[in-house]
Amino acid sequence: MSSVGQAPPHRDQARTALPSGLRPLLDTLHTPPADPGSDTPPGLEHLRRHLADYAPATRRAYLTDWTLWARWCRANHRTPLPADPADVALYLAHAHDTHHKGQATLQRWASALATAHTANGHPDPTSKPAVLDLLRWLRRSGPQPQRRTSRWLTDTELTRVLATTRQERWPELVINRRNRLALLLARATGHGPEETLALRTGQLAIAEGTAVLAAADEPPRALAAPLPEADWTTCLPCSLVLWRQVLDLAQDGKETLRRTFTETGRTPPRGHLDHALAAPADPHAWLLRRVRRGGSLTSERMAPKALREVLRAHAERAGVVTAGLTAFALRSRP
């Protein structure tokens, strides 16, 4: 039995992934002091300019990572720029074994070092065997993500799921109409959640009673009926018409939506609707948008994970088994 504080087994240490000649050096390395001084890391200005178009969070992380590397080199009498690949491997292995840094952090540090060298016109030290072997070892030895298997939702099950979206009372109808269109579109296009929810309002039209999708850099294509079209709940063109009605009314605000759908004597749809569809007011707006509680629409698109949540929520109401239901369960064929 191992005692508390005992070093991890040899097979669990990053030193095993280093060339044999580097392994003894790990025990001689130093951690930079808490007060690093005010020295500016070499190549910092070139790196800043190179990162100008990066996302702010990535830019901040890379600049911090480059500073940490320079401090480590100073503490261990190494040259930060251009770096010796052996020193980079020692740096990463030392951080893993001594400071318990994880695979994701060390991979980002390696990316920052590679970017800084490129920005300053030097070869990438992380592309050499000593570093590549270490990074491969870290990926293999780290926690492996669980693979989510997705089963196919049968036509019968999807029909039952869609039946739970028939509620046409304010404000539930806003969510129901959007969710029904999202589910039918995912089935009809065969797209995953990212592509389905990235559609713009102007990309879908109706021609001769058939929904037509205009994807980027592709000719428009007619979408086959995803299900037998018994009525408006399983009909893609009907669902598109109903959702576009919501979007068009929402141009005038939530109160216009609410008044329209709470009018006395208003009856829910029956059978099929007229498949006429006018051009949208804003063809570049997201088609499938987030809806706030109370029925008000936002201008933001639904997040990809929301499609799985929508499917599971309606499946539970329909009494459909939810095990294995991811957004990819909606694909047109298994």
C-alpha positions in Angstrom: 0.0 0.0 0.0 1.4 3.4 -0.9 1.7 6.1 1.8 0.3 9.6 1.5 2.7 11.9 -0.3 4.6 9.1 -2.1 5.6 9.8 -5.6 3.3 8.4 -8.3 4.3 5.1 -10.0 7.0 5.5 -12.6 4.6 4.6 -15.4 2.4 7.5 -14.4 5.2 10.1 -14.8 5.9 12.2 -17.8 9.6 11.4 -17.6 8.8 8.1 -19.1 8.0 9.9 -22.4 11.3 11.8 -22.5 14.4 10.6 -24.3 16.5 8.7 -21.8 19.2 11.3 -21.8 16.8 14.0 -20.6 15.2 12.1 -17.7 17.9 12.7 -15.1 17.7 16.5 -15.8 14.2 16.7 -14.5 15.5 16.4 -10.9 17.8 19.4 -11.4 15.2 21.9 -12.6 14.0 24.8 -10.6 10.6 26.5 -10.3 10.7 30.3 -11.0 10.5 32.4 -7.9 7.2 34.0 -6.9 8.6 37.4 -7.6 9.7 37.1 -11.2 11.2 40.5 -11.7 10.3 43.0 -14.4 12.2 41.6 -17.4 10.3 41.7 -20.6 10.2 38.3 -22.4 12.1 38.3 -25.7 10.0 38.5 -28.8 6.9 39.8 -26.9 6.1 42.7 -29.3 6.2 40.5 -32.4 4.0 38.0 -30.6 1.5 40.7 -29.6 1.3 41.9 -33.3 0.9 38.3 -34.5 -2.0 37.7 -32.0 -3.9 40.9 -32.9 -6.7 39.1 -34.7 -7.0 36.3 -32.2 -9.9 36.1 -29.7 -9.2 38.3 -26.6 -9.1 35.3 -24.3 -6.7 33.3 -26.5 -4.5 36.4 -26.9 -4.3 36.9 -23.1 -3.6 33.2 -22.5 -0.8 33.0 -25.1 0.9 36.1 -23.8 0.8 34.7 -20.2 2.1 31.4 -21.4 5.0 33.0 -23.2 5.9 35.0 -20.0 5.8 31.8 -17.9 8.1 30.1 -20.3 10.6 33.0 -20.3 10.6 33.0 -16.4 11.2 29.3 -16.4 14.1 29.6 -18.8 15.6 32.4 -16.6 15.4 30.3 -13.5 17.0 27.3 -15.3 19.6 29.1 -17.4 17.9 28.2 -20.7 17.4 30.2 -23.9 13.7 31.0 -24.5 14.0 32.2 -28.1 14.9 30.3 -30.2 14.2 27.4 -27.9 15.9 24.1 -27.8 13.2 21.4 -28.3 14.8 19.4 -25.5 14.3 22.3 -23.1 10.6 22.6 -24.2 10.1 18.9 -23.5 11.8 19.3 -20.0 9.6 22.3 -19.3 6.4 20.4 -20.0 7.5 17.3 -18.3 8.6 19.3 -15.2 5.2 21.1 -15.1 3.4 17.8 -15.3 5.4 15.8 -12.7 6.2 18.6 -10.2 3.2 20.9 -10.5 0.6 18.4 -11.8 -0.4 20.4 -14.8 -2.9 18.5 -17.0 -2.8 17.6 -20.7 -5.0 20.5 -21.8 -2.9 23.1 -20.1 0.4 21.7 -21.4 -1.0 21.4 -25.0 -2.0 25.1 -24.8 1.5 26.0 -23.5 3.1 24.1 -26.4 0.8 26.0 -28.8 1.8 29.3 -27.3 5.5 28.5 -27.7 5.0 27.4 -31.3 3.0 30.6 -32.1 5.7 32.8 -30.5 8.4 31.2 -32.5 6.5 31.6 -35.7 5.7 35.2 -34.9 9.4 35.9 -34.4 10.6 34.0 -37.6 12.0 31.0 -35.8 11.3 27.3 -36.4 8.7 25.6 -34.2 10.5 23.7 -31.4 7.3 21.8 -30.6 7.4 20.0 -33.9 10.5 18.0 -32.9 10.3 14.3 -31.7 11.1 15.0 -28.0 8.1 17.3 -27.7 5.8 15.4 -30.0 6.4 12.1 -28.1 5.7 13.8 -24.8 2.4 15.4 -26.0 1.3 12.0 -27.4 2.0 10.4 -24.1 0.0 13.1 -22.3 -3.0 12.5 -24.6 -2.9 8.8 -24.0 -2.4 9.0 -20.3 -5.0 11.6 -19.5 -8.6 11.0 -18.8 -10.4 9.8 -22.0 -13.7 11.5 -22.9 -16.7 9.2 -22.7 -18.1 8.5 -26.1 -21.8 9.2 -26.4 -23.6 6.8 -28.6 -26.7 8.0 -30.4 -29.5 5.7 -31.4 -31.8 6.6 -34.4 -35.2 8.0 -33.6 -37.7 6.1 -35.7 -40.4 7.8 -37.8 -43.1 6.6 -35.4 -41.2 7.9 -32.4 -40.6 11.3 -34.1 -44.2 11.6 -35.0 -45.1 11.0 -31.3 -42.5 13.6 -30.3 -43.9 16.2 -32.7 -47.4 15.6 -31.4 -46.3 17.2 -28.1 -45.7 20.5 -30.0 -49.4 20.9 -31.0 -50.2 23.3 -28.1 -51.2 26.6 -29.8 -51.8 28.6 -26.6 -49.8 31.8 -25.8 -46.9 31.8 -25.0 -46.2 28.0 -25.4 -46.9 28.2 -29.1 -43.7 30.2 -29.7 -41.5 27.6 -28.3 -43.5 24.7 -29.8 -43.4 26.2 -33.4 -39.7 26.8 -33.2 -38.9 23.4 -31.7 -41.1 21.6 -34.3 -39.3 23.3 -37.2 -35.9 22.5 -35.7 -36.7 18.8 -35.3 -38.1 18.5 -38.8 -35.2 20.4 -40.4 -32.6 18.2 -38.7 -34.5 15.2 -40.1 -35.0 16.6 -43.6 -31.4 17.9 -44.1 -29.5 15.2 -42.3 -27.4 17.9 -40.7 -26.0 17.9 -37.2 -27.0 20.5 -34.6 -24.3 23.0 -35.6 -25.4 23.2 -39.2 -29.1 23.0 -38.5 -29.0 25.9 -36.0 -26.7 28.0 -38.2 -29.4 28.5 -40.9 -30.4 32.0 -41.7 -34.0 33.0 -42.4 -33.4 33.7 -46.1 -31.9 30.2 -46.7 -35.3 28.5 -46.6 -38.1 29.1 -49.1 -41.1 27.1 -50.4 -41.5 26.3 -54.0 -44.5 24.3 -55.3 -45.3 23.1 -51.8 -41.8 21.9 -51.1 -39.2 23.4 -48.7 -36.1 24.5 -50.5 -32.8 25.0 -48.8 -30.1 27.4 -50.2 -26.8 26.5 -48.6 -23.7 28.5 -49.1 -21.8 27.8 -52.3 -24.4 25.2 -53.3 -27.4 25.3 -55.7 -30.8 25.4 -53.9 -32.1 21.9 -53.2 -35.6 20.7 -52.4 -35.9 18.9 -49.1 -37.7 15.6 -49.1 -40.6 15.3 -46.7 -39.0 14.1 -43.4 -42.2 12.2 -42.4 -45.5 11.2 -43.9 -47.3 14.5 -44.0 -50.5 13.7 -42.0 -51.1 17.3 -41.1 -49.3 20.5 -40.0 -47.4 18.8 -37.2 -45.4 16.5 -39.4 -45.3 18.8 -42.5 -42.0 20.7 -43.0 -43.5 23.5 -45.2 -46.4 24.0 -42.7 -43.9 24.3 -39.8 -41.9 26.8 -41.7 -44.9 28.9 -42.5 -46.1 28.8 -38.8 -42.6 29.8 -37.5 -42.1 32.5 -40.1 -45.5 33.9 -39.0 -44.0 34.3 -35.5 -40.8 35.9 -36.8 -42.7 38.4 -38.9 -45.0 39.4 -36.1 -42.0 39.7 -33.7 -40.7 42.5 -35.9 -43.4 44.7 -34.3 -42.6 43.6 -30.8 -43.7 41.1 -28.2 -47.0 42.8 -27.6 -48.0 42.4 -31.3 -47.2 38.7 -31.0 -49.2 38.3 -27.8 -52.3 40.2 -29.1 -52.3 38.2 -32.3 -52.1 34.8 -30.6 -54.6 35.6 -27.8 -57.3 37.0 -30.0 -60.8 35.8 -29.0 -62.1 33.2 -31.4 -58.7 32.3 -32.8 -58.6 28.6 -33.7 -55.6 26.4 -34.0 -54.5 25.1 -37.4 -56.3 22.1 -38.9 -55.1 19.8 -41.7 -52.5 21.7 -43.8 -51.8 25.4 -44.2 -51.4 27.5 -47.4 -47.7 27.0 -48.2 -47.2 30.5 -49.5 -44.2 32.2 -48.0 -43.2 35.8 -48.5 -39.6 36.9 -48.6 -38.3 37.5 -45.0 -37.8 41.1 -43.7 -34.2 40.2 -42.7 -32.9 37.2 -44.7 -29.6 37.3 -42.7 -31.2 36.9 -39.3 -30.9 33.5 -37.5 -33.8 31.3 -38.4 -34.0 29.3 -35.1 -33.6 31.8 -32.3 -33.5 31.7 -28.5 -36.9 32.4 -26.9 -37.1 34.0 -23.4 -39.6 32.9 -20.8 -42.9 34.6 -21.7 -42.6 34.2 -25.4 -40.3 37.0 -26.4 -37.8 36.3 -29.1 -34.1 37.3 -29.1 -31.9 37.9 -32.0 -29.5 35.2 -30.9 -29.4 31.7 -32.4 -30.0 28.6 -30.4 -26.9 26.9 -29.0 -26.1 23.5 -30.6 -26.6 21.7 -27.3 -30.1 23.1 -27.2 -31.3 20.8 -30.0 -30.5 17.7 -27.9 -32.3 19.3 -24.9 -35.4 20.1 -27.0 -35.5 16.5 -28.4 -35.2 14.9 -24.9 -37.8 17.3 -23.4 -40.4 16.5 -26.0 -39.5 12.8 -26.0 -40.2 12.6 -22.3 -43.6 14.2 -22.7 -44.4 11.7 -25.5 -43.3 8.7 -23.5 -40.4 7.9 -25.9 -37.3 6.3 -24.4 -34.7 9.0 -24.1 -31.7 6.7 -23.6 -29.2 7.4 -26.5 -31.1 10.4 -27.8 -28.6 13.0 -28.9 -29.2 15.6 -31.6 -27.8 13.1 -34.1 -30.7 10.8 -33.4 -32.7 13.0 -35.7 -30.5 12.1 -38.8 -32.6 11.0 -41.7 -31.3 7.4 -41.7 -29.3 5.2 -39.2 
